[in-house]
Amino acid sequence: RSLARTIRREVFTIRVDSDFAATVLECAAPRPGKDGDGEGTWISGRIAASYQRLHEVGHAHSVECWQGPEGEEELVGGVYGVAFDRGFCGESMFSRRRDASKVALAWLLALLERAGCVLFDCQFMTGHLASLGAIPIPQSEYLERLHAAHGPQRLSLPQALAEVQAEAAQSSSSPGKLIAQL
């Protein structure tokens, strides 16, 4: 409920693919550990370059949370991953403000649904992802869902965002209120 409230309040400006490279770099940055030490990252320079190439050819995308006065917005959270057919593999997310990664993930899921995506693979089950609704499924079910994900999406992620924004403007609502309803 509190996440839906944050989304409705539109604390962040949501963008798709506006700074993919920065999103990956932020995800690659060391994070503070429980004892104050920084945790390492699996996203090496080589891996980041590979994701950038996938982005350049239209297979990797980011949903980003921006905050600040117009013209001075700062990237404060985001999520990125790799798209194939009607499937999407979430790779990593980051947050520099409270709930920014959660809001980015909620927007990503809503935009993927609108785009016609039928499979979102978060790859590793964590307590954080479970708190956001992720569930483990047996391999047999995953393979069935993977097979069902073959075929083109109805919309790209940028097109899905534009559709939400247009629908919100038409109904005198806000994009956040539309997304929070899903």
C-alpha positions as CSV (number, residue, x, y, z in Angstrom):
1,R,0.0,0.0,0.0
2,S,2.8,2.5,0.8
3,L,4.5,1.8,-2.5
4,A,1.2,2.4,-4.4
5,R,0.9,5.7,-2.4
6,T,4.4,6.7,-3.4
7,I,3.7,5.9,-7.0
8,R,0.4,7.9,-6.9
9,R,2.2,10.9,-5.3
10,E,4.6,10.9,-8.3
11,V,7.7,11.6,-6.1
12,F,9.8,10.6,-9.1
13,T,9.7,11.4,-12.8
14,I,9.7,8.2,-14.7
15,R,11.7,7.8,-17.9
16,V,12.5,4.8,-20.2
17,D,15.9,4.4,-21.7
18,S,16.9,8.1,-21.2
19,D,20.2,7.2,-19.6
20,F,20.7,3.5,-19.9
21,A,24.5,3.7,-19.4
22,A,24.2,5.6,-16.2
23,T,21.6,3.2,-14.9
24,V,24.0,0.3,-15.5
25,L,26.9,2.2,-13.9
26,E,24.8,3.0,-10.8
27,C,23.8,-0.7,-10.5
28,A,27.6,-1.6,-10.8
29,A,28.6,0.8,-8.0
30,P,29.6,-0.9,-4.7
31,R,26.8,-0.8,-2.1
32,P,27.3,-0.4,1.6
33,G,27.3,-3.7,3.5
34,K,25.8,-4.4,6.8
35,D,29.1,-3.8,8.6
36,G,29.8,-0.6,6.6
37,D,32.1,-2.3,4.1
38,G,31.2,-1.9,0.4
39,E,29.9,-5.0,-1.3
40,G,31.4,-6.0,-4.6
41,T,29.5,-6.1,-7.9
42,W,29.2,-8.7,-10.6
43,I,28.8,-6.0,-13.2
44,S,32.3,-5.6,-14.6
45,G,33.3,-3.1,-17.3
46,R,33.1,-5.8,-19.9
47,I,29.6,-6.8,-18.8
48,A,28.5,-3.2,-18.8
49,A,29.8,-2.7,-22.3
50,S,27.9,-5.9,-23.4
51,Y,24.6,-4.5,-22.0
52,Q,25.3,-1.2,-23.6
53,R,25.6,-3.0,-27.0
54,L,22.4,-4.9,-26.4
55,H,20.7,-1.5,-25.6
56,E,22.1,0.0,-28.8
57,V,20.4,-2.8,-30.8
58,G,17.2,-2.5,-28.9
59,H,17.4,-5.6,-26.6
60,A,18.2,-4.0,-23.3
61,H,16.1,-1.3,-21.5
62,S,16.1,0.8,-18.4
63,V,13.3,2.3,-16.4
64,E,14.6,5.3,-14.4
65,C,13.5,7.4,-11.5
66,W,14.6,11.1,-11.7
67,Q,14.1,13.7,-9.1
68,G,14.8,17.4,-8.8
69,P,13.8,20.7,-10.3
70,E,13.2,20.8,-14.1
71,G,16.5,21.0,-15.9
72,E,18.4,19.8,-12.8
73,E,16.9,16.4,-12.4
74,E,19.1,13.7,-10.9
75,L,19.0,9.9,-11.6
76,V,18.0,8.5,-8.2
77,G,16.9,5.0,-9.0
78,G,16.4,2.5,-11.8
79,V,16.2,-1.0,-13.1
80,Y,17.5,-2.5,-16.3
81,G,17.3,-5.8,-18.1
82,V,17.2,-7.7,-21.4
83,A,14.1,-8.1,-23.6
84,F,13.4,-10.9,-25.9
85,D,10.1,-11.5,-27.7
86,R,7.5,-11.2,-24.9
87,G,9.9,-11.9,-22.1
88,F,12.2,-9.7,-20.0
89,C,15.0,-10.6,-17.8
90,G,15.6,-8.1,-15.0
91,E,19.3,-7.8,-14.4
92,S,19.9,-5.2,-11.6
93,M,18.4,-2.2,-9.9
94,F,19.7,0.6,-7.7
95,S,18.3,3.3,-5.4
96,R,19.8,6.6,-4.2
97,R,16.5,7.7,-2.6
98,R,14.0,5.8,-0.5
99,D,11.8,3.5,-2.7
100,A,13.3,4.6,-6.0
101,S,14.2,1.1,-7.1
102,K,10.9,-0.3,-6.0
103,V,9.0,2.4,-7.9
104,A,11.2,1.8,-11.0
105,L,10.4,-2.0,-10.8
106,A,6.7,-1.4,-10.3
107,W,6.7,0.9,-13.4
108,L,8.7,-1.7,-15.4
109,L,6.2,-4.4,-14.6
110,A,3.3,-2.2,-15.4
111,L,4.8,-1.1,-18.7
112,L,5.8,-4.7,-19.6
113,E,2.2,-5.8,-19.0
114,R,0.9,-3.0,-21.2
115,A,3.5,-3.9,-23.9
116,G,2.3,-7.5,-24.0
117,C,5.1,-9.1,-22.1
118,V,4.1,-12.4,-20.5
119,L,7.3,-13.4,-18.7
120,F,9.4,-11.4,-16.2
121,D,12.5,-13.3,-15.0
122,C,14.1,-11.8,-11.9
123,Q,16.7,-14.7,-12.0
124,F,17.5,-14.8,-8.3
125,M,14.9,-14.9,-5.5
126,T,15.8,-12.4,-2.7
127,G,13.8,-11.3,0.3
128,H,13.5,-7.8,-1.4
129,L,12.0,-9.3,-4.6
130,A,9.7,-11.5,-2.6
131,S,8.4,-8.5,-0.7
132,L,7.5,-7.0,-4.1
133,G,5.6,-10.1,-5.2
134,A,8.2,-12.3,-6.9
135,I,7.5,-16.0,-6.5
136,P,9.7,-19.1,-7.3
137,I,8.3,-21.4,-9.9
138,P,9.3,-24.9,-10.9
139,Q,11.5,-25.3,-13.9
140,S,8.8,-27.1,-15.9
141,E,6.4,-24.1,-15.4
142,Y,9.2,-21.7,-16.3
143,L,9.9,-23.5,-19.5
144,E,6.1,-23.4,-20.3
145,R,6.1,-19.7,-19.7
146,L,9.3,-19.2,-21.7
147,H,7.6,-21.0,-24.7
148,A,4.5,-18.9,-24.3
149,A,6.7,-15.7,-24.5
150,H,7.7,-16.4,-28.1
151,G,6.4,-13.7,-30.5
152,P,6.4,-10.0,-30.8
153,Q,5.3,-7.6,-28.0
154,R,2.4,-5.3,-28.7
155,L,4.5,-2.2,-27.9
156,S,8.1,-1.3,-27.0
157,L,8.7,0.0,-23.4
158,P,9.0,3.6,-24.6
159,Q,5.8,3.2,-26.6
160,A,4.1,1.8,-23.5
161,L,5.2,4.8,-21.4
162,A,3.9,7.2,-24.1
163,E,0.6,5.3,-24.1
164,V,0.3,5.6,-20.3
165,Q,1.1,9.3,-20.4
166,A,-1.4,10.0,-23.2
167,E,-4.1,8.0,-21.4
168,A,-3.4,10.0,-18.2
169,A,-3.6,13.3,-20.1
170,Q,-6.8,12.3,-21.8
171,S,-8.5,11.3,-18.5
172,S,-7.2,14.4,-16.6
173,S,-5.3,12.0,-14.3
174,S,-1.7,11.3,-13.7
175,P,0.5,8.4,-15.0
176,G,1.3,7.5,-11.4
177,K,-2.4,7.1,-10.5
178,L,-2.9,4.8,-13.6
179,I,0.1,2.7,-12.7
180,A,-0.8,2.4,-9.0
181,Q,-4.2,1.0,-10.0
182,L,-2.6,-2.1,-11.6
